[in-house]
Amino acid sequence: MIPLHLKLSGFLSYHDPAEVDFTRFHLACISGSNGSGKSSLLEAMTWALFGEARKKDESVINLQSTSAEVAFTFDYEGDTFRVLRSATRGKTGTLEFQVLDEGTAVNGSTIPLQGNWRPLTEHRMSETQQRIEQVLRLDYETFVNVSFFLQGRADEFAQQKPSQRKKILGNILGLEIWEIYKERAAERRRDIASRIKGIDGNLEEIDKELEEEPARKEKLAGLEKELAQQADMRKTQESTLASLRNAHAIYEKQAEIFKKNSAALKEKQAELDELTSQLAQKQADCNSSAELLARAAEVDAAYAAWGQARQELERWNKLGQEFHAQEKLRQPFLDEINTEKVKLEQELARLKGLANSARSQQEEISHLSAGIEETRGLLETAEAKNQEREAGKVRCQEARVRQEGLRTEQASLKMEMDRFEARKIQLTTAEGATCPLCGQPLSAEHRQVTLEQIQAEGTQRGDAFRANKALLDELAVMIEQGDKRIRELASAEKEQLTHSNSLARLTERLETAQKGVAEWEKTGAGRLLDVEGLLTTENFARTAREQLAQVDRELAALGYAAEAHETVRQVEQAGRSSEEEYRRLGEARAAIKPLKEAIDDIGKRIAKLQSGISSMRQDLEEETASLKSLDASASDLRDAERRLFDLRELEGKLNQDVGSARTNVKVLDTQRARKKLLGGEREELAQQDNRYKKLERAFGKDGVPALLIEQALPEIESKANELLDRLSDGTMAVRFVTQSEYKAKKREDLKETLDIQISDGAGVRDYEMYSGGEAFLVNFAIRLALSEVLASRKGARLQMLVIDEGFGSQDELGRQRLIQSINAVQNDFAKILVITHLEEMKDAFPTRIVVEKTVQGSTIQVN
């Protein structure tokens, strides 16, 4: 993987958008002060690819931002990919994965300046993440164990458990494919085992079936004998049934005659019932007409009264039409009055709303005035703190400059004091005749004078040294207190900006509220009183009101009374029923005579039918007695038919049983042949099962992958020792141990492991016994060896090397050796990034990516 372009915003220390074009350099140093955001650039890559940085939660979002976004473009095995990941506070993040179909080649790499991005994003984030890892064939742990020397995680590979080291090494070497082979072999073995199990079940069923051969043959002979007996019984029953059917034919003819006579009787009875019903209806109609004729005078009087009511209603209807036509003239004037009233009410509601708003603004003016005074006080306090902080910075800086000068002076004084002490000892121990300091004759007096002179000058230097030390202690205390106070006032600038913005917003709101109140008092208050007066007195739409009064006077002159009109209408409606009764009276007068004649005729027809029905019933009783004597033979026929049916059904069932028994005997020969074929198939499958078991063991972690790791470890160990020899000046070497004894002494086999042993001048020790600078050298050599081996193998997946703050644990010579090692392997990697905050290391690299921390967040500049 070769990084091409990185763009991030709102991520960790980066608030504003920042980006890096990696195509501009091969080897670069990322520099900047502690906390400026150097490591955040690398964490942006891992977060984009794997969703992991320092943490996985929303803490990666910049404190001044609502969301974090990272776009990472990289070249991988000839294709250009882009990952876009974002996270928003309180919401689900997004993840997009794309590949460039065609682009513009820059410096041998495809940069997405032109071309079409084809989406590889899946339906869910987890599925898209899985696809990214499938394309890279790496997960987060393997990624940072190979070529990412992240800050505080340089010992990531060495600190893993031995089993985990082997797993990571297997991923690095691309051995995960062997796990797929193992699973495929296991899947096929399970399929074969399932087939063998099925064959064993079939063979067991065949053996059980072959054991039933004697019983099946015996059953067949018994069924054949029973079938012959059943056929004889069926023939005898067929002869008996033929005799009974002849007797039944005579019974059916007699029954048909009885059925016809019964039907004729039913028809005559139905006709009698119909005439009886007609007679009852005619008698009811005759009685109803006679009753209505008895009330003829009353019906005639009611009909005449209804006619008078209709005439009166017609007169009132005509007068009502004239009244309603005149009344319609009132509506336009009413509409005009109501329209004016609605307008005034709407204006009144609007003015009342403005009045309420003005009262709210008046109250807000008081609150805003108090808030402005309070905010001004807070702003003045923040400004004072900020001035105090800036002044403290100046004092601390001046103190540090003076401190540095005093330290330089202290070193000089210490050297002079040591020189005077050495001269004093030299002069005191001198035994010759010549002074070892000035070459003059060494008398007792000269020795004493010179010693006193040296002592005086030494005392003078010592006094100055002690005075400087006391002053340095005071300066240290002052700097410490000053730094503490500066940290305490760190938020002063932010507070000042916050209060300043608050004061501006409050002032703007106060001016707006004051303008609103003034505008209301100028134009709205007076109009509100006018509108309320018009609505209270109804002193509006005067012309329409006068015209409406004129129409009302004309309506009163017509003399129309709606109540009297309604009374006449109700009387007319109540009398309408007399019309129907008057019509029925006329019909009754015309129908009374025909009804009486029809009643006499129907009575005569009924008497004639009753006589005929009586004779027919007597004949049917005689026929019924005759049928009873024949019914016994019909019952015997049914029993004989059922008996014959049962015999034939039993004979058919016996035929089926005999056929089935013969088939069961014949199928045993087929089963013997099938058993032979299944046995051969099982033997062949058993051989395949054994072969796949061997393949499964060979593809397992103790098989081919273990051999490949064993083959790769010497190369890794050799490259690591080559680097470690250069870094430690030949004093250290590393060795990988892949097998060790079990704690249980009884076990003779060895367990698989991946221990790291280091040898130096003191002997061989485990990695865990080293710390500090030596441990970093070992980690650096192993991790760099892993990266080189991966980069040199076919199908290499990582072609970048990242070293984050590895120089701080080394002395000057160690740093130089690390730089030499990086330069030595730079041709093995397409891109190398080194992060450091040490000033003396920055000029050792051809390209510098300078990261600075500002008030708005981190910024990037490539030099």
HUDA-V470235 format. One record per run of one state. SS is the DSSP state (H for helix, E for strand, C for the rest). FROM is the first residue (numbers start at 1). TO is the last residue. If there is no record, write none. Layout:
ss:SS from:FROM to:TO
ss:SS from:FROM to:TO
This chain:
ss:C from:1 to:1
ss:E from:2 to:9
ss:C from:10 to:10
ss:E from:11 to:11
ss:C from:12 to:13
ss:E from:14 to:14
ss:C from:15 to:17
ss:E from:18 to:21
ss:H from:22 to:24
ss:C from:25 to:26
ss:E from:27 to:31
ss:C from:32 to:37
ss:H from:38 to:50
ss:C from:51 to:57
ss:H from:58 to:60
ss:E from:61 to:61
ss:C from:62 to:66
ss:E from:67 to:76
ss:C from:77 to:78
ss:E from:79 to:88
ss:C from:89 to:93
ss:E from:94 to:100
ss:C from:101 to:103
ss:E from:104 to:106
ss:C from:107 to:108
ss:E from:109 to:111
ss:C from:112 to:116
ss:E from:117 to:119
ss:C from:120 to:124
ss:H from:125 to:136
ss:C from:137 to:139
ss:H from:140 to:146
ss:C from:147 to:147
ss:E from:148 to:149
ss:C from:150 to:161
ss:H from:162 to:172
ss:C from:173 to:175
ss:H from:176 to:210
ss:C from:211 to:212
ss:H from:213 to:294
ss:C from:295 to:295
ss:H from:296 to:429
ss:C from:430 to:433
ss:E from:434 to:434
ss:C from:435 to:440
ss:E from:441 to:441
ss:C from:442 to:443
ss:H from:444 to:488
ss:C from:489 to:491
ss:H from:492 to:537
ss:C from:538 to:541
ss:H from:542 to:558
ss:C from:559 to:561
ss:H from:562 to:575
ss:C from:576 to:576
ss:H from:577 to:699
ss:C from:700 to:703
ss:H from:704 to:727
ss:C from:728 to:732
ss:E from:733 to:741
ss:C from:742 to:749
ss:E from:750 to:760
ss:C from:761 to:762
ss:E from:763 to:766
ss:H from:767 to:769
ss:C from:770 to:771
ss:H from:772 to:792
ss:C from:793 to:799
ss:E from:800 to:804
ss:C from:805 to:811
ss:H from:812 to:828
ss:C from:829 to:830
ss:E from:831 to:836
ss:C from:837 to:838
ss:H from:839 to:842
ss:C from:843 to:846
ss:E from:847 to:854
ss:C from:855 to:856
ss:E from:857 to:862
ss:C from:863 to:863
